[in-house]
């Protein structure tokens, strides 16, 4: 067979494949009787947006319930309600601006209210109209473990930490707010041990005396040594890992990404939305891969209200952004009589309540740690002071 005939045969074969039902990228719409990976991908996206209540045991078949979900999406997104996933529907479905389904009326209730709220004592500090100290003043530090209140104020940074409890829910948590006057942002703190081995929490912070508050990170080094999928991990502009998974909220950790940009923005991404190099090219300095995403574009993802999502309670840790230069963190204790930990849904609702526009769940369990001025504030696991870390996220002054 000569070269010209071979090229023609290959061209015909590719055209036939593109027209074959269920083949990704084919012309025409996905509809009843279609089957394949593209249909399964469609179902996962509908689930993420709240148009399907479950994807457990989801098949690759385009069923009546799939068509009904597509019709619902089309109607809310100003598209003809055909029930077929044509190209216009798919473009709208996978767009960042896709309109989500209304919150279900029968969604689980998350009681995020504490039993009581303690206020910081009044103090006569020389501050400006934004609450920062006037230039030249020494930082002010307040600590009251009994009342569950901690504060740090300088001419460039403010930190407020409050401990809350809920007796009926057997729950204890810490809310952290960090604000910079101009240009401050979180930074990664890596283990100083050779090979990035695990290190005790306070030992890791030695040599970082400018760190005012720090929390647990994504524990990615553990996954490296355990030979697990690591996720897209960037530290200080260097790609540390790029071995991730396809988006799946049935997997834990889902390896969704929280990216820190050089202008102080935090943004969440799907696990495989960008490679490490693509992140850096967009201006990202650091990423943390764990998940799930708790808040995206100011909204709690719809899948937290599904029948499928994880409802177990554990010690947890999360980081979020209110605005560039203003951040919030949430640390929940657990695995002890007075605090059983939180569900992901509770974490998501609380982070949104705290004002987060973007937020990601980080490593929790016995690793979850909150450190203020060299002191560990939380003790999650009974009879355990802290567990070794692979890295932390610090806020310095």
C-alpha positions in Angstrom: 0.0 0.0 0.0 1.5 3.4 -1.0 1.8 6.3 1.4 -1.1 8.3 -0.1 -3.5 5.3 0.1 -2.4 4.6 3.7 -3.1 8.2 4.8 -6.5 8.1 3.1 -7.4 4.8 5.0 -6.3 6.3 8.3 -8.4 9.4 7.6 -11.5 7.3 6.9 -10.9 5.2 10.0 -10.6 8.3 12.2 -13.8 9.8 10.7 -15.7 6.6 11.5 -14.4 6.5 15.0 -15.5 10.1 15.6 -19.0 9.3 14.4 -19.3 6.1 16.4 -21.8 6.4 19.3 -20.3 7.1 22.7 -16.9 8.0 21.3 -15.4 11.1 23.0 -15.4 14.2 20.7 -17.9 12.7 18.2 -20.3 14.9 16.3 -23.9 14.9 17.6 -25.5 14.8 21.0 -25.4 12.3 23.8 -28.9 10.9 24.3 -30.9 7.8 25.3 -29.3 4.5 24.2 -25.8 6.1 24.2 -23.2 4.5 26.4 -19.6 5.1 27.2 -17.1 7.0 29.3 -18.4 10.4 28.1 -21.8 9.5 29.5 -20.2 8.6 32.9 -18.3 11.8 32.9 -21.5 13.7 32.2 -23.2 12.0 35.2 -20.3 13.0 37.5 -20.6 16.6 36.3 -24.4 16.6 36.8 -23.8 15.2 40.3 -21.2 17.9 41.1 -23.7 20.6 40.1 -26.5 19.0 42.1 -28.7 17.8 39.3 -28.2 14.1 40.3 -28.6 13.1 43.9 -26.4 10.0 43.7 -23.7 8.5 41.4 -23.3 5.3 43.4 -23.2 2.3 41.1 -23.5 4.8 38.2 -23.4 3.0 34.8 -22.1 4.2 31.5 -25.6 4.2 30.0 -27.6 7.3 29.2 -30.8 6.6 31.1 -34.1 8.3 31.6 -32.9 9.8 34.9 -29.8 11.2 33.0 -32.1 12.8 30.4 -34.3 14.3 33.2 -31.2 15.7 34.9 -30.0 17.2 31.6 -33.4 18.7 30.9 -33.4 20.3 34.4 -29.9 21.7 33.7 -30.9 23.1 30.3 -34.0 24.8 31.7 -32.0 26.6 34.5 -29.3 27.6 32.1 -31.6 29.0 29.4 -31.1 26.2 26.9 -33.8 24.2 25.0 -35.0 21.5 27.3 -34.4 18.5 25.0 -32.9 16.1 27.5 -30.0 15.5 25.0 -26.5 16.6 25.8 -25.7 18.5 22.6 -22.5 20.6 22.2 -24.1 23.8 23.5 -25.3 21.9 26.6 -21.9 20.3 27.2 -20.1 23.6 26.8 -22.5 25.2 29.4 -22.2 22.2 31.7 -18.4 22.2 31.9 -18.1 26.0 32.0 -17.1 27.6 35.3 -20.2 29.8 35.1 -22.6 26.8 35.0 -25.7 27.4 37.1 -26.0 24.9 39.9 -29.2 23.2 40.9 -31.1 24.8 43.8 -30.2 23.6 47.3 -32.4 20.6 48.2 -35.0 21.5 50.8 -34.4 18.2 52.6 -30.6 18.7 52.8 -28.9 17.7 56.1 -28.9 20.5 58.7 -25.4 21.4 60.0 -25.6 23.1 63.4 -22.6 25.4 63.3 -23.7 27.6 66.3 -21.5 27.5 69.4 -22.9 27.3 72.9 -21.5 30.7 73.7 -19.2 33.4 72.3 -16.4 35.1 74.2 -15.2 38.5 73.1 -11.7 39.8 73.3 -11.2 42.2 76.2 -11.2 45.9 75.3 -7.7 47.4 75.0 -6.5 50.9 74.4 -4.0 50.2 71.5 -2.8 52.9 69.2 -4.4 51.5 66.0 -5.4 53.0 62.7 -8.9 52.8 61.2 -8.2 49.2 59.9 -7.2 47.9 63.4 -3.5 47.7 62.7 -1.0 49.3 65.2 0.5 52.6 64.2 4.0 52.3 62.7 6.8 51.9 65.2 4.7 50.2 67.9 5.8 46.8 69.3 3.4 43.9 68.5 0.6 43.2 71.0 0.0 39.6 72.0 -2.9 38.3 74.1 -3.3 34.7 75.3 -6.1 33.3 77.4 -6.4 29.6 77.1 -9.1 29.4 79.8 -11.4 31.7 77.8 -10.2 30.3 74.4 -9.0 33.6 73.0 -5.7 34.6 71.3 -4.7 37.7 69.5 -1.7 39.2 67.7 -1.6 42.8 66.4 1.2 44.6 64.7 1.5 47.5 62.3 1.4 45.0 59.4 -0.6 41.9 60.6 -3.6 40.9 62.7 -4.5 37.5 64.0 -7.6 36.5 66.0 -8.2 32.9 67.3 -11.3 31.8 69.1 -12.1 28.4 70.6 -15.8 27.3 70.5 -17.7 24.4 71.9 -21.0 22.8 71.4 -22.1 20.4 74.1 -25.1 18.9 72.3 -23.0 18.1 69.2 -19.9 17.0 71.3 -17.8 19.4 69.3 -14.8 21.7 69.8 -13.3 23.9 67.2 -10.9 26.9 66.6 -11.7 29.7 64.2 -8.7 31.7 62.9 -8.7 35.0 61.1 -5.5 36.5 59.6 -5.3 39.9 57.9 -2.3 41.7 56.4 -2.0 45.4 55.9 -0.4 45.0 52.5 1.0 42.0 50.6 1.2 39.3 53.2 0.2 35.7 52.4 0.7 32.2 53.7 3.9 30.2 53.0 4.9 26.6 53.0 7.1 25.3 55.8 8.8 22.0 54.9 10.4 19.4 57.1 14.1 20.2 57.7 14.9 16.5 57.9 16.8 14.9 55.1 14.5 13.5 52.5 11.6 15.6 53.8 10.9 13.0 56.5 8.2 13.6 59.1 9.1 16.0 62.0 7.4 16.9 65.2 5.2 20.0 64.9 7.2 22.5 67.0 10.6 21.1 65.8 9.5 22.0 62.3 8.9 25.6 63.2 12.4 26.0 64.7 14.2 28.6 62.6 10.9 30.2 61.6 10.6 32.6 64.5 8.7 35.1 62.3 5.7 32.6 62.1 2.8 33.9 64.2 0.3 31.1 63.4 0.6 27.9 61.5 -1.6 24.9 60.6 -1.3 21.5 59.1 -0.7 21.2 55.3 -1.6 18.5 52.8 0.8 15.8 54.2 2.0 15.1 50.7 5.3 13.7 51.8 3.6 10.8 53.4 1.9 9.9 50.1 5.3 10.1 48.4 6.8 7.6 50.8 3.7 5.4 50.8 3.9 5.3 46.9 0.4 6.7 46.6 -0.9 9.2 44.2 0.4 12.5 45.5 -1.5 15.2 43.6 -0.3 18.4 42.0 2.1 19.9 44.5 4.1 23.1 44.1 6.3 24.6 46.8 7.9 28.0 46.4 7.7 27.9 42.7 9.1 24.4 42.3 7.0 21.3 41.2 7.4 18.7 43.9 4.8 16.2 42.6 2.6 16.0 39.5 1.1 12.5 39.9 -2.6 13.0 40.4 -6.0 11.3 39.8 -9.1 12.0 37.8 -11.7 14.1 39.7 -13.8 11.8 42.0 -15.6 12.7 45.2 -15.9 9.0 46.0 -12.1 9.0 46.7 -10.4 10.3 49.8 -8.4 12.4 49.6 -9.7 13.6 46.3 -6.5 15.5 45.7 -8.3 18.7 44.8 -5.9 21.7 44.8 -5.7 25.0 46.7 -3.4 27.3 44.7 -1.7 30.3 46.1 -1.0 33.1 43.5 1.8 35.6 43.8 -0.8 38.4 44.5 -2.1 36.6 47.5 -5.2 35.0 45.9 -6.2 31.4 46.8 -8.2 29.4 44.3 -9.5 25.8 44.3 -9.1 23.5 41.3 -10.1 20.0 40.4 -7.4 17.4 40.9 -6.2 17.3 37.3 -7.3 20.8 36.1 -3.7 21.9 35.7 -0.2 20.4 35.8 2.4 21.9 38.2 4.1 23.7 35.4 0.8 25.1 34.1 0.1 26.4 37.7 3.5 28.1 37.8 2.9 29.7 34.4 -0.3 31.2 35.7 1.5 32.8 38.6 1.1 30.2 41.3 3.8 29.9 43.9 2.4 27.1 46.1 -0.3 24.4 45.9 -1.7 22.1 48.5 -3.4 18.9 47.2 -5.8 17.2 49.5 -9.6 17.9 49.5 -12.4 18.0 49.3 -13.0 21.6 48.2 -15.2 23.2 50.8 -16.0 26.5 49.2 -15.6 27.5 45.5 -16.5 31.0 44.2 -18.2 31.7 47.5 -20.5 28.7 47.4 -20.6 25.3 49.1 -20.4 22.6 46.4 -23.7 20.9 45.9 -22.3 17.3 46.3 -22.1 17.9 50.1 -25.9 17.7 50.2 -26.1 14.4 48.2 -27.0 11.0 49.5 -23.5 9.8 48.7 -21.2 12.1 50.5 -19.1 11.2 53.5 -20.8 11.9 56.8 -18.3 10.5 59.3 -16.8 12.8 61.9 -13.1 13.3 62.4 -10.6 15.9 63.6 -10.2 18.3 60.6 -8.2 21.3 59.3 -9.1 23.7 56.5 -7.7 26.9 55.0 -9.6 29.5 53.1 -9.4 33.0 51.7 -11.9 35.8 52.4 -10.0 38.2 50.0 -6.3 38.4 49.0 -4.4 39.3 52.2 -7.3 38.2 54.4 -7.5 34.5 55.3 -9.3 32.1 57.6 -8.6 28.7 59.0 -10.7 26.2 60.8 -9.4 23.4 63.1 -11.7 20.9 64.7 -10.7 18.5 67.4 -12.0 15.0 67.7 -11.6 11.3 68.7 -12.2 12.2 72.3 -15.2 12.3 74.6 -15.8 16.1 74.5 -15.4 16.4 70.8 -16.1 13.8 68.1 -14.9 15.8 65.1 -16.8 17.3 62.2 -18.2 16.1 58.9 -17.1 17.7 55.6 -20.5 19.2 55.2 -20.2 20.9 58.6 -16.7 22.2 57.7 -18.0 23.6 54.4 -20.9 25.4 56.0 -18.7 26.8 58.7 -16.0 28.0 56.3 -18.6 29.8 54.2 -20.1 31.3 57.4 -16.6 32.6 58.3 -16.5 34.5 55.0 -14.4 32.2 52.9 -14.7 32.6 49.1 -12.3 29.7 48.5 -11.5 26.9 50.9 -10.0 23.4 50.9 -10.0 20.6 53.5 -6.4 19.8 54.5 -5.0 16.8 56.3 -6.8 16.1 59.6 -7.0 13.2 62.0 -4.2 13.0 64.5 -2.0 15.3 62.3 -4.3 18.3 62.5 -2.4 21.1 64.3 -2.9 24.7 65.1 0.2 26.6 66.5 0.1 30.2 67.8 3.4 31.9 68.9 5.1 28.5 69.4 2.3 26.9 71.3 0.0 24.1 70.1 -3.6 25.1 70.8 -5.5 22.0 69.8 -5.3 18.5 71.1 -7.4 16.2 68.9 -6.6 12.7 70.0 -7.0 11.6 73.6 -3.6 11.3 75.4 -1.7 12.6 72.3 0.0 16.0 72.3 0.9 16.1 68.6 1.9 13.9 65.7 4.8 14.2 63.3 4.1 16.5 60.3 5.5 16.5 56.8 5.0 20.3 56.4 2.9 23.2 57.6 1.3 26.4 56.3 2.6 29.4 58.2 1.6 33.1 58.4 4.6 35.3 59.3 5.0 38.9 60.4 
